[in-house]
Amino acid sequence: CICLLFPAFSSIDDHGFGMRTKQALFNSISDAIVQIVNIIQTFLVTRLIIQHYGSVANGLISSIHQIFGQIRLIEMGLGGAIIYALYAPLSRNDFQKINAIASAGKKSFQRIGIYFGLMAIGLSLLYPLLVPVEGMSYTAVLILIIVMGSSVMMLFYLISPYNVVLTASQRSDIVNYSKIVNSICVISFAVFFINQHYNLIVVQFSYVVGTFLQFVFILSIFNRRFKNIKFNESPDLFATEKRYDVMIHQISGAVVFNSPVILLTLLSTLDNVSVYAVYMLVVNGLYLILNVFNRGMVAGFGDLIARKNESGLKTAYIQYEYIFYILLALVFTSAAFLIRPFISLYTNGSEDANYTDSLIAYLFIIMGFLNCWRIPQNTITIASGHYKETRHRAIIEAIITLGLGVVLVYLYDVVGALIASIAGLLYRVVDIFYINKLVQNTLPITLKRVTRLLIIIALWCFISLYIEQYLEFHSFSDWLVVAIIVTLVNGCILLTINFLFEREVFISVIHRFKRLIGLKTNRPQQTDENRLSI
């Protein structure tokens, strides 16, 4: 599936095929690997924490993570602004300009790292007073928050300046491999500490060690492979002018996905926070899998936009969206069938919270789908730097989510938080119309695809409700067998349906995939106009 997404770039020109396609492929393969490792890390460590320390401890850690997510907004969109500013000079190999922008980014990130550290200390002093934690003293919670904040501070101060340059250079594969080093370290140390019954603070220190090793890895590679890029030029502060528009989008995202946990912390219980966090692990895992293709494609689309290659952009986007929506349907039709039995097995043995609520499970599926379906549109928006033009919709989404959340969480706990988030995401359906301004004449195609997608998912959900009552899952091996069968059946059905409805696009994608892997085809060469006739 990853390989199929990137032949979209092969229609641009031979140089574009050789460079953009293959590098985008490498980036997304590495991104897929890091997401798999990250999912394993998150699910494994969280399950062990629930089993050894209880739902309250898991709720505490989840709550702190979400609050840090809000505090991280002090970045104020710097990363996205720096990446966008680097696209044009990188396409020209203008190293003086590149170094000036990189220097501005490093100086700003280090300042943000210091500010974050101070705010984390402030949180550590206030949180134990506002949220009493059963079984933990004021001092223990204080130290836990400082340790958890240290890894985030290191990320800003040490790693982010290099990450933005690598991402803009279409070398996010290096960033991803550094994250894999981090995750492997965390898994190794955290599992050992938990099984040896060490204090929860010691377990969280694993993340600090992992972040430091990530920095060592990325610095050693950057210094060897990017010798022309220095951080000692006079900073180009003009390059960060879009950061405040990016910040609006980051605030909206933080409100939609972090505020439910914070509201549950303040208006409900840490047990309910743990329930929300466990389901969110699954939804985040699905999002991370699908977002692999977003992050692997943004830099390639950004390069096309910087070169003003409109025909190449349209060709790439149409094929990218086509394959992405097939994957989206595959992921969420399967998840609708598999999420409840998975959560039941995952939390087996934990009796201090109710994790197996059907309503909560399906509301999470709806929320996850509404968040993921707009990934193709977000990809183009980010690549084109249209943060200012779309920020008002992000603000409205945040207001809807937070406003409804305060009332509904108080009344309905986890269900209320989910309804509020779904309401905010439903508003962002308008994004589908904006993308037509960036990639001309794609709206009718997108509307047909979304309609087809919704019908397929709705039908499969009804079928799943009927079949599920006849199945029993006694172990993860039982679940895995069913998951493989469901995914294969779904995949065959979806490929057949999409082949029948958009045969030319399907064949075009296969043709380019063969070019990517070096196979010869008998299909005649086509112009961009012929390729786009759907």
C-alpha positions, -999 to 999 in steps of 0.1 A, spaced: 0 0 0 29 24 8 45 17 -25 13 24 -44 10 59 -32 42 72 -46 40 65 -83 18 96 -83 50 117 -86 63 97 -115 42 115 -140 60 148 -135 93 142 -154 121 117 -154 141 136 -128 110 139 -106 104 102 -109 139 94 -99 141 118 -70 107 127 -56 91 93 -60 119 72 -45 126 96 -17 90 99 -8 88 61 -9 118 58 15 104 85 38 70 68 41 85 33 45 106 46 74 75 65 87 55 33 86 82 15 105 85 42 131 47 42 136 46 5 140 73 6 166 56 36 183 23 17 184 40 -13 199 57 9 225 25 27 234 2 -3 236 28 -24 255 39 2 281 3 13 287 -10 -22 292 18 -29 317 12 3 336 -26 -6 339 -17 -41 351 10 -31 376 1 3 387 -37 5 380 -61 27 359 -56 57 382 -18 58 374 -25 54 337 -51 82 339 -26 104 357 1 99 330 -24 104 302 -36 136 318 -1 150 322 7 141 286 -24 160 273 -16 191 294 19 190 280 3 189 246 -14 222 254 18 237 268 37 227 237 16 253 218 43 278 229 61 266 198 35 288 181 37 271 147 75 276 144 82 241 129 56 243 101 67 279 93 104 270 91 97 239 69 76 259 45 102 287 44 129 262 35 112 247 4 121 275 -20 159 279 -11 163 242 -10 150 238 -45 176 265 -56 204 251 -34 207 286 -19 228 276 12 232 311 25 194 315 27 190 279 40 215 286 68 199 319 78 165 302 81 180 272 100 198 295 124 166 314 131 148 281 137 175 268 161 176 301 181 138 301 185 135 264 194 161 267 221 142 297 236 110 277 234 127 247 252 136 270 281 101 284 284 86 249 283 109 238 311 98 267 333 61 260 326 66 223 334 80 232 367 50 255 373 26 226 364 44 203 388 38 226 417 1 232 409 -12 198 395 -9 179 428 -29 206 446 -57 207 420 -59 169 412 -53 147 443 -39 113 432 -48 83 452 -17 64 464 8 91 454 22 119 475 25 156 465 63 152 461 60 120 440 36 137 415 58 168 414 89 147 405 69 126 380 58 157 361 93 172 360 108 139 347 80 137 320 86 173 310 123 169 307 121 147 276 98 172 258 122 201 268 151 181 252 131 176 221 126 213 216 161 224 227 182 197 210 163 179 183 137 201 167 162 224 149 176 194 130 142 178 124 128 208 105 158 210 81 157 173 74 119 173 69 120 202 44 150 185 26 127 154 21 149 134 44 124 126 71 136 91 69 166 101 91 142 118 115 122 85 116 151 63 123 161 85 152 126 80 166 130 43 163 162 45 183 142 64 210 113 39 210 135 9 212 153 24 242 120 33 259 106 -2 253 137 -19 267 141 2 298 104 7 306 95 -30 303 125 -39 325 116 -13 352 79 -22 353 86 -60 355 111 -53 383 84 -33 401 103 0 401 86 33 410 65 49 382 90 78 382 118 55 372 97 41 344 91 75 330 128 83 331 132 58 303 118 85 280 145 109 290 172 84 282 155 76 249 153 112 238 190 118 246 200 88 224 177 101 197 196 134 197 230 116 196 219 96 166 204 125 146 234 148 153 260 122 142 242 117 108 234 154 102 270 164 107 282 138 82 256 142 55 247 179 56 280 196 59 269 226 39 241 235 64 253 255 94 234 271 122 258 301 126 244 325 100 227 357 109 191 345 116 164 352 90 135 361 113 113 369 83 112 332 77 90 327 108 63 351 97 38 323 91 43 308 125 13 325 141 -10 312 114 4 277 119 -1 282 156 -39 287 152 -41 253 135 -20 238 163 -42 253 190 -73 239 172 -58 204 170 -48 206 207 -82 217 218 -100 190 197 -77 161 209 -62 172 242 -91 192 259 -113 161 264 -87 145 287 -82 177 305 -119 183 309 -123 147 321 -95 153 346 -112 184 361 -149 173 358 -148 135 360 -124 109 374 -90 96 365 -106 62 359 -126 78 330 -95 95 318 -79 60 316 -109 47 296 -107 76 272 -69 72 269 -70 34 261 -96 39 233 -76 69 221 -46 46 217 -64 26 191 -77 57 172 -43 74 174 -28 42 160 -51 42 131 -44 79 125 -7 74 127 -9 45 101 -28 67 77 -8 98 84 23 80 73 13 89 37 6 125 47 41 131 61 58 112 34 41 133 7 41 169 21 76 177 12 71 163 -24 39 183 -28 57 214 -14 84 210 -40 59 208 -68 41 239 -56 74 258 -52 82 249 -88 46 259 -99 41 226 -116 3 227 -117 -3 197 -140 21 175 -120 5 186 -88 -30 178 -100 -19 144 -113 -2 135 -81 -30 147 -59 -58 128 -78 -39 95 -75 -28 102 -39 -64 109 -28 -77 79 -47 -54 54 -30 -57 71 4 -95 68 5 -92 31 -3 -68 27 26 -91 49 48 -121 26 41 -100 -5 47 -88 8 81 -121 19 95 -143 -8 82 -120 -33 98 -117 -12 130 -154 -10 134 -155 -48 136 -124 -54 157 -121 -25 182 -144 -39 209 -130 -74 212 -95 -59 211 -102 -35 240 -118 -64 259 -86 -85 255 -63 -56 261 -78 -46 294 -85 -82 306 -79 -84 343 -85 -47 350 -117 -43 370 -113 -7 383 -128 9 352 -154 -1 325 -135 -4 293 -160 -24 272 -188 1 264 -202 -4 228 -214 32 226 -179 46 235 -163 22 210 -184 33 180 -182 70 189 -144 67 189 -146 51 154 -167 80 141 -144 105 156 -113 88 142 -129 86 107 -139 123 107 -104 132 117 -86 110 91 -108 116 60 -94 151 55 -58 141 56 -54 145 18 -68 181 20 -45 189 50 -15 176 31 -20 202 3 -29 229 27 4 223 46 25 219 15 11 252 1 15 271 33 -22 282 34 -23 285 71 -37 320 72 -64 313 47 -78 283 67 -72 295 103 -107 308 108 -122 274 103 -97 260 128 -108 286 154 -145 277 149 -137 240 153 -119 247 186 -148 268 199 -174 242 191 -153 214 207 -144 232 238 -178 249 243 -198 217 240 -172 198 259 -175 217 291 -212 210 292 -213 175 278 -184 161 299 -201 173 330 -233 156 320 -221 124 302 -184 119 310 -166 101 282 -196 100 259 -200 137 263 -164 144 254 -167 123 223 -199 140 211 -182 174 215 -152 163 195 -174 148 167 -194 181 165 -162 201 159 -149 176 133 -182 176 114 -178 214 109 -145 208 92 -162 190 63 -160 224 46 -123 218 40 -132 196 11 -145 226 -8 -114 247 -1 -90 223 -16 -105 230 -51 -88 264 -49 -54 248 -45 -57 219 -69 -81 230 -97 -111 210 -108 -108 182 -83 -139 189 -62 -164 167 -82 -140 138 -81 -135 142 -44 -172 144 -36 -179 112 -56 -151 94 -37 -163 106 -3 -199 96 -11 -188 61 -22 -166 59 9 -194 67 33 -218 42 17 -192 14 19 -183 21 56 -220 23 66 -229 -10 50 -199 -28 65 -207 -14 100 -243 -29 98 -228 -62 86 -203 -62 114 -230 -57 140 -247 -89 128 -216 -110 124 -199 -99 157 -226 -116 179 -216 -150 166 -179 -147 173 -159 -152 206 -124 -141 213 -105 -159 240 -70 -147 232 -50 -123 210 -42 -151 186 -80 -156 180 -84 -119 174 -54 -118 151 -67 -146 129 -101 -128 125 -84 -95 119 -64 -109 90 -94 -125 75 -115 -93 79 -88 -71 64 -82 -94 34 -119 -96 26 -123 -59 30 -93 -52 8 -105 -74 -20 -140 -58 -19 -127 -22 -18 -102 -28 -46 -129 -43 -68 -154 -15 -61 -128 13 -68 -116 -5 -99 -151 -6 -113 -158 31 -105 -124 46 -115 -108 21 -138 -85 46 -156 -71 59 -123 -66 24 -110 -47 13 -142 -27 45 -142 -15 39 -106 -6 3 -114 13 15 -145 33 40 -124 40 14 -97 55 -8 -123 77 21 -134 87 25 -98 99 -10 -94 115 -11 -128 91 -33 -147 84 -26 -184 48 -21 -195 32 -20 -229 10 9 -220 16 39 -243 29 71 -228 3 97 -220 2 134 -216 -9 149 -184 -42 158 -199 -49 122 -209 -39 109 -175 -64 132 -159 -94 122 -179 -115 103 -153 
